[in-house]
Amino acid sequence: MFIYFKVKKYTNEILISLYY
C-alpha cells in the first residue's frame, strides 16, 4: 500500500513535469 502511494506520487510528479 505504501509503495503504491509512492508510485502514485512519483507518477503525479512526472505528469506535472510533462505539463509544464
Steps between C-alpha positions, in 0.01 A plus 500: 500500500780739590690414183185565296472844659865579420458389139182705470678808631796438268272461199319818596834687511585372150160610366551848648849516344360407159219751536738792544 
